[in-house]
Amino acid sequence: MVDLKGQYAEIKDVVNSAIQEVIDTTSFINGPQVKAFQKNLETYLGVKHVIPCANGTDALQIAMMGLGLKPGDEVITADFTFAATVEVIALLNLTPVLVDVNPDDFNINIEAVKKAITPKTKAIVPVHLFGQCSNMEALMALAKEHNLYIIEDNAQGIGAKYTNSKGEKAMSGTIGHVASTSFFPSKNLGCYGDGGAIFTNDDDLAHIIRGVVNHGMYKRYHHDVVGVNSRLDSIQAAVLDAKLPHLDTYNNARRNAARAYNKAFVNHEKITTPKTVNKCDSICDTCDCHVFHQYTLKIENSDRDALAKHLNDNGIPCGVYYPIPLHKQKAYADSRYNEADFKVTNQLIKEVISLPMHTELDNEQIDFITKTVIEFVDNN
């Protein structure tokens, strides 16, 4: 699904040198590489504060801790996403409220969010799923109307841009009150282990979060807030700082691969290709709204699971993200949920399949993958 070895080969000397520098200086925790990466990522995103941490799940939890959410507070998020999003809500004894998503871009449905808001609602967590922003303009308007926080889960969307109704652009993760991201190796910007970060333009919130990530300390052995131990180590920061200058190139390579996939599947009645929104067309050369962390098809009137087996039998990796909605997971099942409220999600889990998507895909590989998909659906 990803080719980290091929990507590494292109930047091997820079990465090796950066890692060796950390080893030579032995500044393994909070070394100069962490500070350099933090500053460079702030500049890239155009955000005031980047606070690195140990992983993307921690980043989301720490963001919620920084906002001072209390047990029993309701947090609305999408039903169709990875469990980490709802996991941290439950860990903090907050009340997760799951809602349906859009059938075209797979992101949180605004009308469903509106219906889910109650006097106990304190935050909404839009997940920029598969690399495209949720409808942030509508979400920020809801937040203002109901005095809510918007926490962007940007684990899959780093480098994407959101365009509002006025044509104004902003980087994903910089629009809400706070955002989290993951640097898991398979992400568009991934390290060689675990890593994450929190973004915000709020000076006071950034100050709180900097304490939370480091045991609640601003001064050694002085614990001013309840914190955790969640730090990005210097080796991972060095890797990320070496890769950051290439992020736009990586994302453009993914878009090019998506265009090639789209062209191969165009007008196929059983295959629905990913839709881009915000006046952005993934076929066009100027698209910047989608960074294609995953390239996800909907397979209709055919057997998705049999297709997955067919691909694997032909040596083509694929993934089903996600096979079970969160409201049906044992850990998060709740009698409050009504199946009628999850029509889209319940359909998507039967249809979606993600094809290989990474910076090293070439035309020969894409041709083989697309022909193998089409061969199957044409005969099943």
N, C-alpha and C positions, 0 to 999 in steps of 0.2 A: 504493500500500500504506500510505502514511502521508501526512498533510496537515500538513506543518510550516508552510506559509504561513498556514493557518487558525489553527493554534495560536499562531503568532507575533502575529497580529493582535489576539488577546485580551490580550496582555501587552506589546505594542509599546512603550509609553511607558516602562515599568519597564526593559525590556531595553535600549532605546536609551540611557537615562540611565546605566545601569550600564556599558555599553560606552564611552560618552563620558567617564565618570569615569576609566576606565583610560587612555584616550588623553590626557586632560588632565594626569594625574599622570605619565605615561610609565613607570609601574611594570609593565612588560610581563611580567616573569618574577618569580615568587615575591612578587608584590605583595600588598597587604592583602586583595584580593579572594580570593586563594587561601586565605589563612589563615581568612578569614571563612567561606568555603564549607566548608572542612575542619571547622571547629567546628560549624557548623550541621548538616552531614551526620552527624557523631558523635552529636549530640543526637537527630536524627531516628531513627537506627538503634539508639541505645542501646548503642553500641560505644565502647570506650576510645580507639581510634586509627584515624583515617582518614589514609592517606598518598596524596595525589593524585599522578598520573603522566600520561604523555603519551597513553596509549591502553590499551585493555583487554588486548591481547596482551602488552604490556610488563608490565602489572599481574600477569598470571599468571606470566610468566617471573621477575619480581622476587620474587614470593612464594616460588617454588621456590629462587631464589638465597638468599633470606633464611633458609630452613630448612637450608641447607648440604647439599643433596642432591648426591651425587657421581656421576661418570660410571659407568654400569653399574647404578645403583640402579633398581629397577623401580617404575613409577608406573602404577597402574590407572586407566583412565578409560573413558568410554562410546564405543562405536563409532559411534553415531548422534548426531552433533553437527557443528558447524563445525570446520574443520581447525585453527584457532588453538590449540585445547586440546591437541592432540597435537603441533603444530608446536613449541611452546616446550619440550616434553619432549625432542624430538629435538635441538633447537638446543643444549640443555645437555648433550648426550651421555648423557642418561638413557635408560632402556629403556621405551618405551611398551608397555603391556599393555592391549589393547582387549577389552572385554566387551560382551555383549548388553544390551538395554534391556527395559523392561516394555512390553507391547503397549497398555496403557491410558493411562498418563501419559507415556510415551516417556523416562522417566528410567532411570538405571542400575539394573540388576537385582541385587539383593542376593545371591541364590544364585550368580549368575555371578561376582560379586566374591569370594565365599568360596572358590570353586574356583580362582580366579586367584592367590590369595595364596601366595607362596613365601618362603623365607628372605631373598631379595633384595628383596622388596617393602618400600618405605619410605613410600609415600604413595598416597592415593586421591583422585582429582579427580572429585567428582560435579558434573555440569552441571545447573543448574536450568532445564531446557529449556522454552522457550516461555513461561516465567513462573511455574512451579510448582516447589516445592522437592522435591528427592530425599528418600528416606527417611533423614533425618539421624539419627534415634534409633538405627536399626540400624547405620548407618555409624560413628557415634561408639562404639558398643559394640564393633564390629570393631576400630576403631583402638585402643581400650583393651586389648583382648585380645591384639593382635599388635604393640603398640607402634608404631603407624603415625601419620602425619600425615594430616589431612583438609584439603584445599585446595578450598574452594567456588568453582566457576566461576559467578559470579552475574551474568554479563553480560546475561542476559535476565530476571532475577528481582527487580530492586530494588523494594522496597516490599511484596513478598509476605511472608506470615507462615507460620511452620511451627508446627503444634500437635503436641506429643508425646502419648504414651499417657496421661499424667497430666492432660492438658488445658492444659499450660503452653505459652505462645506465645513465639516469638522471631522476630525479623526475619531474613529470608534474608541470608546473608553474615555472620552474627554467631555461628554455632553451631560451626563447625569451628575448627581452629587458626589459619587465615588464609583470607581470601577475596579474590577479584579481581572487579572490575566494569568495564564499558565505558560511556562516555558518547557513543558514536557517535550522530550526529544522529537516527537512527531508533529509538533505545532509548526506553524509557518515561521516563527522565530523560536527555535528550540535549542536547549542546551544539551549537555551530554550526561544528564542526570535529572534531578528534580529542581524546579525553580518556579518562582511566581513573583507578582508585583501588584501593588495597589496604586491607582492613579486618583488624584483629586486636584481641584483648583482652590479648595477651601483651606486656608492657612491653619485655622484652628483644628480642623479635622485631621490634617496632615500631622500636626504636632501630637495629637492623641495617638494616632496610628503608629508613629515612630516609637512611642513608648510601649504600645501593645506588643509589637513584634519582638521586643527585647526585654521580656519579663516585667514589663511595666516600669522600666528604669529610664530616666533621663540623666541621672547621675548614679555612678556605680554604687550598688547596695542601697539605693533610695528608691523604693517601689511606690510610685505615685498612683498608678492605675493597675487594675488586674490585667496581666499580660500573658503571653505565651512565648515559647522559644521557637522563633521562625525566622531564620536568616538565610539569605542567599549566599552560598560560600563563594570565595574569591575565584576558584577555578571555573565554576559555572558562569560567573560574571565575566570572566575573561573570554570564555567561549562566545557568550552572547554579544559582547562588545565587538568581537571579531566578525560576527555574522550580521550585526545590525546594519552596517553600510550596504549590505546586499539584500536587505529585506524587500525593497521595492522591486528589485530584479527578480527575486524569488516569487513574489506575488504576481508579477507580470508573466512569468513562465507558467504559473498555474492558470492564469487567465487564457493564455495561448492554448494550453492543453484543453481547457474548457471549451474554447471556440472550436477546436478540432473535433472534440466529442460531439458538440452541438450540431456541427455541420454533418457529421456522419449519421446522426439520429434524426435529422430534420424531417418533419411530417410523417414520422412513423407512428401509426395509430395506437400501438401498444406501449409506446415509450414516451414519457413526459420528461423533458430535460429541465434542469434547474431554471427557475425564473428569477430575474433580477428586477428590483423595484427602484423607486426614487428617480424615474426618468433615465434609468441606466440600462443599457442593453449589453449583455455579456458577449454578443457577437461584435460589437463596435470596438474600435481600437482605443477609444478614450475611456472605457469603463474603469471606474475606480471604486465602485460601491461594493464589489464582491471580491474576496481574496481566496475563495475556493479552498478552505481548509479541507472540506470534503466535496467531491463531485457526486451528487446524489440524484439518481433517477427514480421515477415512479413507474413501476411495471404494472400495467392494467390489462385485464383479460388474458393473463398468462400466469404461470406459476413462478412467483418470485423465488421461493426456496429451491425449486428445481433448477432455476437459472443459476443461483449461487453455487449449487453443486456442480453444474455444468462448467462454470467458470473455473472452479477449483480443480476439476478433473483435467482442465486444459492448462493448468499451471498459472492461472490468473487469480491473484488475491482479490477479495472483495469483502465488504462489511455491511452488516445491517445495523444502522444507527437510527432508531433503537428498537429492539424487538418487543419490549414490554414497556408500556407507559408507566409513569411513576405512580399514578393513582391505583395501579394494579400490583405494585410491588408490595410484598408482605410487610416490609418495614414501614411503609407509608400509606397503607390502606386506611380508609376512614369512611365511616358510615355516612358522613355528610355528602359524599360524592355521588352524583347521579350520572349514569352512563350516557344519558341523552346529552349531557354537557360536553362530551368528549368525542363527538362524531368524527371530527377530522383526525384527531390523534389515533383513534381506534381503526381508522381506515389506513392511515399512513404506515402503521406498523406491519401491515400486510403487503405493502407495495414498495417501500423504499429499499434501495440497494446502492451502495457507494462503490465506485470504481477506483482503481489506483489514481492517485493525484499527488504529484510532487514535482519538484523543480527539474528533475532529470528525465522526465518522460519525453520520448522522441516519437516522430511520426510513424515509424515502423511498429513500435509498441502499441500506439493508439489505434492504428489500423487493425492490428491483430485482435485487440480487445473489442473494438466496436463490431468487427465482423463476427466474432464469436458470440456476442450478445444478440445481434440481429439474426444470425443463423438459428439461435435457439427460439427466440420469440416468434419468428416466422413459422416455426414448425410446432408450436405448442400453444 
